[in-house]
Amino acid sequence: MIKKIGVLTSGGDAPGMNAAIRGIARYAIYKGLAVEGIQKGYEGLINGESVPLNRRSVGGIIHRGGTLLKTARSKEFETEAGRQKAMAFLRQNDIDALVVIVAEGAMSGNEVYEHIHHYHAELNPSLTVLGYLQRGGSPTAYDAKMAGKFAQKAVDTLLAGKANVIVGLIDNHVTAIPYQQAERYIYGIDEEEYDLVHALGK
């Protein structure tokens, strides 16, 4: 049974990351879970840099760009020794599941999945990917709303005992689908929207 989750941000920052952190922390606490914020991405996971998150600590961040938890690339996490250090930290801190919020510049979704699935087999990875096109700046109301919905779906998915899923938006519905299914999913193009973007971009 999951009692405590960790959350980290990886790659470049994007509008909505703080809103996602806030959403995950507050919704998980509402569901009776403890939440640990891992600072500086996978590098912080290796070095044991974390802070307990509570409702108050994530207050006032929903409108801010960037990530409260900071992010950093980690060459060490690409090594077996680095991953073992990260795993030891998770065990020592009784973290049962890890939510990784990924933005552009991080490992690919496939690499994240493989690392978590292979080296953290007892955890239930739940990936949340924020839009790559909306980099920098403060989140819009839409960003904040979607981040909250993604956070809710990620936590509910973990509590339902489902592992190895990606949380995403399909046909305007926030959905958690198995990673293998996400790889095969064919994304349709809204021709009308495409034509509009093409016309305005000239």
MDTraj code that builds the backbone (N, CA, C; nanometers):
import mdtraj as md
import numpy as np

residues = "MET ILE LYS LYS ILE GLY VAL LEU THR SER GLY GLY ASP ALA PRO GLY MET ASN ALA ALA ILE ARG GLY ILE ALA ARG TYR ALA ILE TYR LYS GLY LEU ALA VAL GLU GLY ILE GLN LYS GLY TYR GLU GLY LEU ILE ASN GLY GLU SER VAL PRO LEU ASN ARG ARG SER VAL GLY GLY ILE ILE HIS ARG GLY GLY THR LEU LEU LYS THR ALA ARG SER LYS GLU PHE GLU THR GLU ALA GLY ARG GLN LYS ALA MET ALA PHE LEU ARG GLN ASN ASP ILE ASP ALA LEU VAL VAL ILE VAL ALA GLU GLY ALA MET SER GLY ASN GLU VAL TYR GLU HIS ILE HIS HIS TYR HIS ALA GLU LEU ASN PRO SER LEU THR VAL LEU GLY TYR LEU GLN ARG GLY GLY SER PRO THR ALA TYR ASP ALA LYS MET ALA GLY LYS PHE ALA GLN LYS ALA VAL ASP THR LEU LEU ALA GLY LYS ALA ASN VAL ILE VAL GLY LEU ILE ASP ASN HIS VAL THR ALA ILE PRO TYR GLN GLN ALA GLU ARG TYR ILE TYR GLY ILE ASP GLU GLU GLU TYR ASP LEU VAL HIS ALA LEU GLY LYS".split()
xyz = np.array([
    [0.0836, -0.1190, 0.0000],
    [0.0000, 0.0000, 0.0000],
    [0.0880, 0.1252, 0.0000],
    [0.0536, 0.2204, -0.0822],
    [0.1318, 0.3438, -0.0929],
    [0.0970, 0.4376, 0.0220],
    [0.2011, 0.4809, 0.0940],
    [0.1823, 0.5767, 0.2028],
    [0.2548, 0.7081, 0.1768],
    [0.3600, 0.6999, 0.0941],
    [0.4415, 0.8194, 0.0701],
    [0.4877, 0.8199, -0.0745],
    [0.4768, 0.9359, -0.1387],
    [0.5249, 0.9486, -0.2761],
    [0.6320, 1.0557, -0.2841],
    [0.7179, 1.0417, -0.3837],
    [0.8150, 1.1447, -0.4144],
    [0.7751, 1.2105, -0.5447],
    [0.8137, 1.3356, -0.5612],
    [0.7878, 1.4052, -0.6874],
    [0.9127, 1.4825, -0.7258],
    [0.9506, 1.4737, -0.8537],
    [1.0649, 1.5509, -0.9013],
    [1.0340, 1.6058, -1.0392],
    [1.1071, 1.7113, -1.0759],
    [1.0939, 1.7692, -1.2093],
    [1.2251, 1.7473, -1.2830],
    [1.2144, 1.7172, -1.4119],
    [1.3336, 1.6854, -1.4894],
    [1.3320, 1.7607, -1.6214],
    [1.4499, 1.7965, -1.6690],
    [1.4621, 1.8680, -1.7960],
    [1.4421, 2.0168, -1.7776],
    [1.4158, 2.0869, -1.8869],
    [1.3914, 2.2309, -1.8800],
    [1.2605, 2.2593, -1.8098],
    [1.2432, 2.3841, -1.7665],
    [1.1165, 2.4160, -1.6995],
    [1.0125, 2.4581, -1.8026],
    [0.8869, 2.4522, -1.7613],
    [0.7758, 2.4872, -1.8497],
    [0.6627, 2.5429, -1.7658],
    [0.5809, 2.6311, -1.8219],
    [0.4663, 2.6816, -1.7471],
    [0.3785, 2.5651, -1.7026],
    [0.3361, 2.5683, -1.5799],
    [0.2512, 2.4613, -1.5296],
    [0.3241, 2.3616, -1.4425],
    [0.4575, 2.3647, -1.4416],
    [0.5300, 2.2688, -1.3576],
    [0.5018, 2.2934, -1.2099],
    [0.5069, 2.4199, -1.1676],
    [0.4748, 2.4499, -1.0275],
    [0.3304, 2.4139, -0.9961],
    [0.2419, 2.4395, -1.0905],
    [0.1015, 2.4037, -1.0700],
    [0.0867, 2.2526, -1.0561],
    [0.1669, 2.1767, -1.1321],
    [0.1626, 2.0309, -1.1220],
    [0.2171, 1.9844, -0.9873],
    [0.3266, 2.0461, -0.9420],
    [0.3823, 2.0121, -0.8105],
    [0.2778, 2.0385, -0.7028],
    [0.2174, 2.1565, -0.7101],
    [0.1135, 2.1936, -0.6133],
    [-0.0032, 2.0953, -0.6179],
    [-0.0469, 2.0631, -0.7392],
    [-0.1591, 1.9714, -0.7543],
    [-0.1291, 1.8338, -0.6986],
    [-0.0104, 1.7823, -0.7297],
    [0.0276, 1.6503, -0.6798],
    [0.0349, 1.6515, -0.5283],
    [0.1032, 1.7520, -0.4719],
    [0.1183, 1.7586, -0.3262],
    [-0.0166, 1.7706, -0.2563],
    [-0.0970, 1.8653, -0.2976],
    [-0.2241, 1.8886, -0.2274],
    [-0.3225, 1.7736, -0.2456],
    [-0.3283, 1.7181, -0.3665],
    [-0.4231, 1.6090, -0.3887],
    [-0.3778, 1.4822, -0.3165],
    [-0.2466, 1.4557, -0.3180],
    [-0.1950, 1.3381, -0.2473],
    [-0.2189, 1.3511, -0.0971],
    [-0.1963, 1.4702, -0.0421],
    [-0.2216, 1.4935, 0.1009],
    [-0.3696, 1.4748, 0.1312],
    [-0.4558, 1.5245, 0.0449],
    [-0.6010, 1.5072, 0.0595],
    [-0.6374, 1.3590, 0.0632],
    [-0.5608, 1.2777, -0.0121],
    [-0.5855, 1.1340, -0.0171],
    [-0.5132, 1.0579, 0.0943],
    [-0.4486, 1.1327, 0.1852],
    [-0.3849, 1.0699, 0.3008],
    [-0.2407, 1.0277, 0.2827],
    [-0.1747, 1.0764, 0.1787],
    [-0.0358, 1.0399, 0.1533],
    [0.0599, 1.1477, 0.2024],
    [0.1808, 1.1059, 0.2363],
    [0.2894, 1.2002, 0.2634],
    [0.3596, 1.2258, 0.1304],
    [0.4144, 1.3466, 0.1143],
    [0.4777, 1.3835, -0.0132],
    [0.6162, 1.4414, 0.0125],
    [0.7145, 1.3883, -0.0589],
    [0.8522, 1.4367, -0.0501],
    [0.8893, 1.4992, -0.1836],
    [0.9344, 1.6241, -0.1815],
    [0.9781, 1.6913, -0.3036],
    [1.1268, 1.6700, -0.3237],
    [1.1640, 1.6084, -0.4339],
    [1.3055, 1.5850, -0.4649],
    [1.3567, 1.7068, -0.5405],
    [1.4597, 1.7706, -0.4877],
    [1.5133, 1.8919, -0.5487],
    [1.6204, 1.8598, -0.6526],
    [1.6258, 1.9395, -0.7575],
    [1.7275, 1.9286, -0.8629],
    [1.7203, 1.7966, -0.9398],
    [1.6014, 1.7485, -0.9641],
    [1.5814, 1.6324, -1.0500],
    [1.6521, 1.5067, -1.0034],
    [1.7038, 1.4311, -1.1009],
    [1.7697, 1.3046, -1.0684],
    [1.8983, 1.3267, -0.9899],
    [1.9617, 1.4413, -1.0092],
    [2.0831, 1.4732, -0.9329],
    [2.0494, 1.4818, -0.7846],
    [1.9380, 1.5452, -0.7527],
    [1.8945, 1.5540, -0.6138],
    [1.8528, 1.4201, -0.5574],
    [1.7994, 1.3342, -0.6422],
    [1.7616, 1.1999, -0.5995],
    [1.8854, 1.1222, -0.5562],
    [1.9933, 1.1391, -0.6303],
    [2.1198, 1.0726, -0.5978],
    [2.1817, 1.1308, -0.4713],
    [2.1789, 1.2633, -0.4593],
    [2.2446, 1.3307, -0.3467],
    [2.1567, 1.3457, -0.2234],
    [2.0366, 1.2945, -0.2297],
    [1.9474, 1.3003, -0.1135],
    [1.8977, 1.4398, -0.0821],
    [1.8770, 1.5211, -0.1852],
    [1.8280, 1.6575, -0.1645],
    [1.6761, 1.6582, -0.1779],
    [1.6096, 1.6666, -0.0643],
    [1.4633, 1.6641, -0.0692],
    [1.4063, 1.7463, 0.0448],
    [1.2789, 1.7753, 0.0325],
    [1.2085, 1.8526, 0.1343],
    [1.0655, 1.7995, 0.1420],
    [1.0135, 1.7801, 0.2639],
    [0.8733, 1.7379, 0.2744],
    [0.7833, 1.8489, 0.2207],
    [0.6820, 1.8112, 0.1461],
    [0.5868, 1.9088, 0.0942],
    [0.4571, 1.8996, 0.1731],
    [0.4000, 2.0161, 0.2026],
    [0.2694, 2.0202, 0.2680],
    [0.1847, 2.1252, 0.1968],
    [0.0616, 2.1376, 0.2390],
    [-0.0291, 2.2313, 0.1709],
    [0.0267, 2.3734, 0.1704],
    [0.0870, 2.4119, 0.2808],
    [0.1380, 2.5487, 0.2919],
    [0.2634, 2.5710, 0.2063],
    [0.3524, 2.4716, 0.2045],
    [0.4786, 2.4901, 0.1318],
    [0.4587, 2.5040, -0.0187],
    [0.3461, 2.4546, -0.0699],
    [0.3199, 2.4682, -0.2137],
    [0.2179, 2.5786, -0.2426],
    [0.1837, 2.6557, -0.1407],
    [0.0918, 2.7679, -0.1592],
    [0.1607, 2.8828, -0.2315],
    [0.0870, 2.9556, -0.3114],
    [0.1406, 3.0740, -0.3778],
    [0.2340, 3.0477, -0.4935],
    [0.2389, 2.9228, -0.5439],
    [0.3310, 2.8941, -0.6547],
    [0.2582, 2.8684, -0.7862],
    [0.1266, 2.8586, -0.7815],
    [0.0510, 2.8175, -0.9004],
    [0.0688, 2.9139, -1.0175],
    [0.0921, 3.0408, -0.9891],
    [0.1045, 3.1419, -1.0950],
    [0.2488, 3.1642, -1.1391],
    [0.3437, 3.0986, -1.0740],
    [0.4853, 3.1205, -1.1049],
    [0.5361, 3.0229, -1.2101],
    [0.6195, 3.0736, -1.3007],
    [0.6840, 2.9869, -1.3980],
    [0.7981, 2.9109, -1.3322],
    [0.8619, 2.8230, -1.4068],
    [0.9736, 2.7465, -1.3526],
    [0.9267, 2.6334, -1.2644],
    [1.0161, 2.5897, -1.1757],
    [0.9832, 2.4798, -1.0858],
    [1.0391, 2.5046, -0.9470],
    [0.9536, 2.5007, -0.8485],
    [0.9910, 2.5172, -0.7082],
    [1.1003, 2.4179, -0.6686],
    [1.0950, 2.2992, -0.7257],
    [1.1894, 2.1934, -0.6890],
    [1.3218, 2.2038, -0.7631],
    [1.3306, 2.2938, -0.8588],
    [1.4501, 2.3115, -0.9417],
    [1.4727, 2.1854, -1.0260],
    [1.5559, 2.1995, -1.1246],
    [1.5824, 2.0866, -1.2131],
    [1.7286, 2.0893, -1.2538],
    [1.7839, 1.9739, -1.2800],
    [1.9240, 1.9651, -1.3218],
    [1.9435, 1.8364, -1.4002],
    [2.0354, 1.8405, -1.4921],
    [2.0687, 1.7179, -1.5636],
    [2.1650, 1.6368, -1.4778],
    [2.1646, 1.5059, -1.4956],
    [2.2487, 1.4211, -1.4122],
    [2.3173, 1.3135, -1.4948],
    [2.4461, 1.3315, -1.5159],
    [2.5250, 1.2284, -1.5841],
    [2.5386, 1.1061, -1.4942],
    [2.5463, 1.1322, -1.3630],
    [2.5654, 1.0214, -1.2691],
    [2.4471, 0.9255, -1.2695],
    [2.3264, 0.9778, -1.2933],
    [2.2087, 0.8908, -1.2942],
    [2.2136, 0.7929, -1.4114],
    [2.2935, 0.8250, -1.5124],
    [2.3072, 0.7355, -1.6270],
    [2.3967, 0.6167, -1.5960],
    [2.4617, 0.6183, -1.4790],
    [2.5485, 0.5072, -1.4392],
    [2.4762, 0.4168, -1.3404],
    [2.5203, 0.2925, -1.3349],
    [2.4623, 0.1960, -1.2404],
    [2.4811, 0.2438, -1.0965],
    [2.6004, 0.2959, -1.0655],
    [2.6281, 0.3430, -0.9292],
    [2.5347, 0.4576, -0.8912],
    [2.5105, 0.5480, -0.9845],
    [2.4206, 0.6600, -0.9580],
    [2.2792, 0.6143, -0.9314],
    [2.2322, 0.5206, -1.0109],
    [2.0957, 0.4703, -0.9916],
    [2.0824, 0.3950, -0.8597],
    [2.1872, 0.3254, -0.8206],
    [2.1834, 0.2551, -0.6918],
    [2.1753, 0.3543, -0.5753],
    [2.2469, 0.4668, -0.5878],
    [2.2386, 0.5716, -0.4846],
    [2.0966, 0.6269, -0.4767],
    [2.0372, 0.6510, -0.5934],
    [1.9003, 0.7031, -0.5980],
    [1.8035, 0.6045, -0.5338],
    [1.8204, 0.4767, -0.5648],
    [1.7325, 0.3737, -0.5089],
    [1.7488, 0.3658, -0.3575],
    [1.8723, 0.3767, -0.3111],
    [1.8980, 0.3725, -0.1668],
    [1.8281, 0.4884, -0.0967],
    [1.8310, 0.6063, -0.1593],
    [1.7634, 0.7226, -0.1006],
    [1.6133, 0.6981, -0.0894],
    [1.5535, 0.6440, -0.1951],
    [1.4093, 0.6169, -0.1932],
    [1.3740, 0.5185, -0.0824],
    [1.4542, 0.4143, -0.0683],
    [1.4279, 0.3140, 0.0362],
    [1.4447, 0.3731, 0.1760],
    [1.5537, 0.4470, 0.1957],
    [1.5812, 0.5054, 0.3279],
    [1.4722, 0.6019, 0.3712],
    [1.4077, 0.6646, 0.2754],
    [1.3046, 0.7631, 0.3068],
    [1.1627, 0.7093, 0.2907],
    [1.1525, 0.5764, 0.2780],
    [1.0213, 0.5093, 0.2698],
    [0.9321, 0.5672, 0.1601],
    [0.9924, 0.6020, 0.0476],
    [0.9151, 0.6541, -0.0657],
    [0.8678, 0.5356, -0.1493],
    [0.7365, 0.5178, -0.1550],
    [0.6773, 0.4013, -0.2203],
    [0.6561, 0.4185, -0.3698],
    [0.6431, 0.5417, -0.4158],
    [0.6160, 0.5675, -0.5572],
    [0.6764, 0.7020, -0.5948],
    [0.7095, 0.7158, -0.7214],
    [0.7752, 0.8372, -0.7689],
    [0.6982, 0.8943, -0.8874],
    [0.6636, 1.0226, -0.8784],
    [0.5997, 1.0929, -0.9898],
    [0.7059, 1.1828, -1.0524],
    [0.7325, 1.1616, -1.1811],
    [0.8340, 1.2393, -1.2516],
    [0.7635, 1.3337, -1.3487],
    [0.7814, 1.4631, -1.3287],
    [0.7241, 1.5642, -1.4177],
    [0.8332, 1.6009, -1.5175],
    [0.8092, 1.5687, -1.6436],
    [0.9124, 1.5819, -1.7456],
    [0.8813, 1.6975, -1.8390],
    [0.9840, 1.7754, -1.8719],
    [0.9709, 1.8819, -1.9714],
    [1.0767, 1.8616, -2.0781],
    [1.0704, 1.9432, -2.1807],
    [1.1663, 1.9337, -2.2906],
    [1.3080, 1.9479, -2.2370],
    [1.3984, 1.8690, -2.2928],
    [1.5379, 1.8750, -2.2507],
    [1.5718, 1.7634, -2.1547],
    [1.4694, 1.6935, -2.1041],
    [1.4948, 1.5789, -2.0175],
    [1.5219, 1.4581, -2.1049],
    [1.5399, 1.3451, -2.0391],
    [1.5492, 1.2220, -2.1142],
    [1.4194, 1.2033, -2.1907],
    [1.4227, 1.1244, -2.2938],
    [1.2995, 1.0958, -2.3666],
    [1.2063, 1.0180, -2.2754],
    [1.0781, 1.0186, -2.3089],
    [0.9818, 0.9429, -2.2302],
    [1.0222, 0.7978, -2.2189],
    [1.0765, 0.7425, -2.3269],
    [1.1185, 0.6034, -2.3264],
    [1.2307, 0.5812, -2.2263],
    [1.3282, 0.6715, -2.2250],
    [1.4412, 0.6568, -2.1326],
    [1.3957, 0.6682, -1.9881],
    [1.3073, 0.7636, -1.9598],
    [1.2550, 0.7785, -1.8238],
    [1.1852, 0.6507, -1.7814],
    [1.0972, 0.6008, -1.8689],
    [1.0232, 0.4787, -1.8378],
    [1.1186, 0.3633, -1.8108],
    [1.2169, 0.3438, -1.8995],
    [1.3099, 0.2322, -1.8848],
    [1.3870, 0.2411, -1.7540],
    [1.4350, 0.3611, -1.7194],
    [1.5086, 0.3776, -1.5941],
    [1.4226, 0.3423, -1.4742],
    [1.3029, 0.3990, -1.4707],
    [1.2166, 0.3759, -1.3550],
    [1.1722, 0.2308, -1.3498],
    [1.1306, 0.1759, -1.4630],
    [1.0805, 0.0389, -1.4668],
    [1.1896, -0.0607, -1.4292],
    [1.3111, -0.0390, -1.4809],
    [1.4199, -0.1339, -1.4582],
    [1.4832, -0.1198, -1.3198],
    [1.5074, 0.0032, -1.2788],
    [1.5828, 0.0243, -1.1560],
    [1.4967, 0.0526, -1.0341],
    [1.3703, 0.0776, -1.0557],
    [1.2795, 0.1033, -0.9441],
    [1.1565, 0.0158, -0.9614],
    [1.1798, -0.1140, -0.9829],
    [1.0704, -0.2048, -1.0187],
    [0.9598, -0.2082, -0.9143],
    [0.9960, -0.1848, -0.7881],
    [0.8933, -0.1912, -0.6841],
    [0.8117, -0.0629, -0.6748],
    [0.8520, 0.0402, -0.7493],
    [0.7765, 0.1654, -0.7505],
    [0.6759, 0.1636, -0.8647],
    [0.5793, 0.2530, -0.8561],
    [0.4795, 0.2660, -0.9620],
    [0.5029, 0.3971, -1.0351],
    [0.5797, 0.3958, -1.1447],
    [0.6059, 0.5223, -1.2126],
    [0.4821, 0.5778, -1.2802],
    [0.4663, 0.7073, -1.2683],
    [0.3567, 0.7753, -1.3372],
    [0.4155, 0.9009, -1.3983],
    [0.4224, 0.9057, -1.5297],
    [0.4842, 1.0189, -1.5980],
    [0.3823, 1.1240, -1.6351],
    [0.4171, 1.2471, -1.6100],
    [0.3349, 1.3586, -1.6548],
    [0.4214, 1.4444, -1.7458],
    [0.3782, 1.4672, -1.8676],
    [0.4552, 1.5469, -1.9622],
    [0.3805, 1.6754, -1.9929],
    [0.4388, 1.7888, -1.9578],
    [0.3774, 1.9177, -1.9895],
    [0.4155, 1.9593, -2.1307],
    [0.3351, 2.0432, -2.1917],
    [0.3548, 2.0832, -2.3315],
    [0.4924, 2.1418, -2.3581],
    [0.5544, 2.0968, -2.4649],
    [0.6865, 2.1462, -2.5014],
    [0.6800, 2.2839, -2.5659],
    [0.5659, 2.3185, -2.6216],
    [0.5576, 2.4419, -2.6989],
    [0.5431, 2.5659, -2.6128],
    [0.5070, 2.5479, -2.4856],
    [0.4806, 2.6634, -2.4003],
    [0.5919, 2.6813, -2.2979],
    [0.7161, 2.6934, -2.3458],
    [0.8308, 2.7057, -2.2571],
    [0.8424, 2.8479, -2.2042],
    [0.8864, 2.8600, -2.0793],
    [0.9158, 2.9898, -2.0214],
    [0.7930, 3.0682, -1.9825],
    [0.8147, 3.1699, -1.8998],
    [0.7043, 3.2567, -1.8601],
    [0.6162, 3.1955, -1.7534],
    [0.5154, 3.2711, -1.7171],
    [0.4214, 3.2258, -1.6149],
    [0.3114, 3.1422, -1.6792],
    [0.2577, 3.0458, -1.6042],
    [0.1518, 2.9627, -1.6610],
    [0.0225, 3.0412, -1.6791],
    [-0.0500, 3.0071, -1.7826],
    [-0.1825, 3.0651, -1.8025],
    [-0.2806, 2.9903, -1.7131],
    [-0.4031, 3.0391, -1.7070],
    [-0.5066, 2.9693, -1.6298],
    [-0.5259, 2.8284, -1.6846],
    [-0.5171, 2.8143, -1.8167],
    [-0.5317, 2.6818, -1.8784],
    [-0.4196, 2.5886, -1.8337],
    [-0.2935, 2.6392, -1.8330],
    [-0.1801, 2.5584, -1.7875],
    [-0.2041, 2.5077, -1.6460],
    [-0.2455, 2.5989, -1.5582],
    [-0.2668, 2.5637, -1.4175],
    [-0.3785, 2.4611, -1.4025],
    [-0.4842, 2.4804, -1.4784],
    [-0.5974, 2.3869, -1.4729],
    [-0.5554, 2.2481, -1.5212],
    [-0.4842, 2.2431, -1.6339],
    [-0.4415, 2.1142, -1.6878],
    [-0.3406, 2.0466, -1.5958],
    [-0.2496, 2.1248, -1.5379],
    [-0.1520, 2.0674, -1.4454],
    [-0.2228, 2.0036, -1.3266],
    [-0.3263, 2.0698, -1.2761],
    [-0.4038, 2.0143, -1.1657],
    [-0.4728, 1.8848, -1.2039],
    [-0.5285, 1.8807, -1.3250],
    [-0.5963, 1.7590, -1.3715],
    [-0.4968, 1.6449, -1.3922],
    [-0.3792, 1.6777, -1.4488],
    [-0.2759, 1.5758, -1.4672],
    [-0.2305, 1.5225, -1.3313],
    [-0.2134, 1.6135, -1.2347],
    [-0.1702, 1.5729, -1.1005],
    [-0.2717, 1.4787, -1.0373],
    [-0.3987, 1.5146, -1.0468],
    [-0.5043, 1.4303, -0.9903],
    [-0.5024, 1.2914, -1.0534],
    [-0.4896, 1.2855, -1.1844],
    [-0.4886, 1.1566, -1.2540],
    [-0.3666, 1.0741, -1.2144],
    [-0.2501, 1.1397, -1.1997],
    [-0.1286, 1.0676, -1.1610],
    [-0.1440, 1.0051, -1.0232],
    [-0.1935, 1.0816, -0.9267],
    [-0.2101, 1.0301, -0.7903],
    [-0.3162, 0.9202, -0.7867],
    [-0.4293, 0.9420, -0.8520],
    [-0.5351, 0.8400, -0.8545],
    [-0.4861, 0.7112, -0.9199],
    [-0.4031, 0.7247, -1.0222],
    [-0.3486, 0.6070, -1.0900],
    [-0.2594, 0.5273, -0.9959],
    [-0.1747, 0.5973, -0.9210],
    [-0.0893, 0.5297, -0.8233],
    [-0.1728, 0.4589, -0.7174],
    [-0.2731, 0.5277, -0.6655],
    [-0.3571, 0.4700, -0.5603],
    [-0.4387, 0.3514, -0.6106],
    [-0.4645, 0.3473, -0.7405],
    [-0.5379, 0.2344, -0.7989],
    [-0.4464, 0.1150, -0.8251],
    [-0.3181, 0.1313, -0.7934],
    [-0.2238, 0.0215, -0.8101],
    [-0.1762, 0.0010, -0.9526],
    [-0.1964, 0.0993, -1.0377],
    [-0.1536, 0.0869, -1.1772],
    [-0.0122, 0.1409, -1.1916],
    [0.0700, 0.0675, -1.2634],
    [0.2098, 0.1059, -1.2804],
    [0.2421, 0.1263, -1.4277],
    [0.3533, 0.1945, -1.4521],
    [0.4083, 0.2094, -1.5864],
    [0.3100, 0.2736, -1.6841],
    [0.2590, 0.3884, -1.6440],
    [0.1651, 0.4604, -1.7290],
    [0.2154, 0.6012, -1.7565],
    [0.1597, 0.6607, -1.8589],
    [0.1852, 0.8004, -1.8909],
    [0.0524, 0.8733, -1.8817],
    [0.0535, 0.9875, -1.8150],
    [-0.0669, 1.0693, -1.8058],
    [-0.0600, 1.1731, -1.9165],
    [-0.1639, 1.1787, -1.9962],
    [-0.1635, 1.2723, -2.1077],
    [-0.3038, 1.3139, -2.1458],
    [-0.3123, 1.3983, -2.2455],
    [-0.4401, 1.4504, -2.2932],
    [-0.4722, 1.3846, -2.4273],
    [-0.5813, 1.3090, -2.4309],
    [-0.6249, 1.2432, -2.5535],
    [-0.7699, 1.2811, -2.5782],
    [-0.7950, 1.3398, -2.6937],
    [-0.9305, 1.3844, -2.7282],
    [-0.9913, 1.4714, -2.6179],
    [-0.9101, 1.5620, -2.5657],
    [-0.9512, 1.6553, -2.4600],
    [-0.9892, 1.5882, -2.3286],
    [-0.9438, 1.4642, -2.3075],
    [-0.9664, 1.3950, -2.1809],
    [-0.8313, 1.3594, -2.1205],
    [-0.8137, 1.3887, -1.9919],
    [-0.6911, 1.3503, -1.9229],
    [-0.6981, 1.2001, -1.8998],
    [-0.5997, 1.1298, -1.9508],
    [-0.6027, 0.9844, -1.9525],
    [-0.4697, 0.9273, -1.9059],
    [-0.4756, 0.8163, -1.8344],
    [-0.3552, 0.7415, -1.7985],
    [-0.3557, 0.6150, -1.8825],
    [-0.2568, 0.6025, -1.9693],
    [-0.2521, 0.4838, -2.0540],
    [-0.1187, 0.4130, -2.0360],
    [-0.1165, 0.2799, -2.0522],
    [0.0092, 0.2056, -2.0409],
    [0.1128, 0.2610, -2.1376],
    [0.2364, 0.2600, -2.0943],
    [0.3430, 0.3172, -2.1756],
    [0.3481, 0.2549, -2.3152],
    [0.3363, 0.1211, -2.3212],
    [0.3448, 0.0539, -2.4505],
    [0.2330, 0.1002, -2.5440],
    [0.1144, 0.1240, -2.4891],
    [0.0026, 0.1722, -2.5701],
    [0.0287, 0.3152, -2.6181],
    [0.0887, 0.3966, -2.5309],
    [0.1196, 0.5352, -2.5677],
    [0.2180, 0.5397, -2.6840],
    [0.3122, 0.4452, -2.6852],
    [0.4100, 0.4395, -2.7942],
    [0.3425, 0.4148, -2.9285],
    [0.2356, 0.3350, -2.9272],
    [0.1682, 0.2974, -3.0520],
    [0.0547, 0.3919, -3.0898],
    [0.0188, 0.4826, -2.9992],
    [-0.0968, 0.5693, -3.0219],
    [-0.0719, 0.6620, -3.1402],
    [-0.1687, 0.6709, -3.2296],
    [-0.1577, 0.7597, -3.3460],
    [-0.2368, 0.8867, -3.3165],
    [-0.1667, 0.9970, -3.3113],
    [-0.2295, 1.1245, -3.2790],
    [-0.2863, 1.1885, -3.4053],
    [-0.4151, 1.2118, -3.4063],
    [-0.4792, 1.2742, -3.5208],
    [-0.4502, 1.4233, -3.5258],
    [-0.4636, 1.4813, -3.6422],
    [-0.4393, 1.6245, -3.6608],
    [-0.5723, 1.6938, -3.6872],
    [-0.5954, 1.8016, -3.6157],
    [-0.7130, 1.8842, -3.6407],
    [-0.6813, 1.9698, -3.7631],
    [-0.7358, 1.9316, -3.8775],
    [-0.7028, 1.9990, -4.0036],
    [-0.7377, 2.1477, -4.0001],
    [-0.8504, 2.1811, -3.9382],
    [-0.8928, 2.3212, -3.9307],
    [-0.7930, 2.4033, -3.8500],
    [-0.7493, 2.3471, -3.7375],
    [-0.6511, 2.4172, -3.6539],
    [-0.5171, 2.4274, -3.7257],
    [-0.4799, 2.3209, -3.7950],
    [-0.3550, 2.3207, -3.8710],
    [-0.3561, 2.4309, -3.9769],
    [-0.4668, 2.4410, -4.0493],
    [-0.4787, 2.5440, -4.1529],
    [-0.4695, 2.6842, -4.0935],
    [-0.5320, 2.7031, -3.9760],
    [-0.5285, 2.8337, -3.9103],
    [-0.3859, 2.8702, -3.8700],
    [-0.3159, 2.7769, -3.8074],
    [-0.1775, 2.8020, -3.7652],
    [-0.0905, 2.8307, -3.8870],
    [-0.1106, 2.7540, -3.9929],
    [-0.0332, 2.7733, -4.1157],
    [-0.0584, 2.9127, -4.1747],
    [-0.1853, 2.9535, -4.1748],
    [-0.2209, 3.0849, -4.2302],
    [-0.1641, 3.1982, -4.1461],
    [-0.1729, 3.1859, -4.0141],
    [-0.1258, 3.2929, -3.9253],
    [0.0255, 3.2979, -3.9161],
    [0.0903, 3.1862, -3.9458],
    [0.2358, 3.1791, -3.9330],
    [0.3109, 3.2323, -4.0530],
    [0.2385, 3.2694, -4.1583],
    [0.3057, 3.3192, -4.2798],
    [0.3415, 3.4649, -4.2669],
])
top = md.Topology()
chain = top.add_chain()
for i, resn in enumerate(residues, 1):
    res = top.add_residue(resn, chain, resSeq=i)
    for name in ("N", "CA", "C"):
        top.add_atom(name, md.element.get_by_symbol(name[0]), res)
traj = md.Trajectory(xyz[None], top)
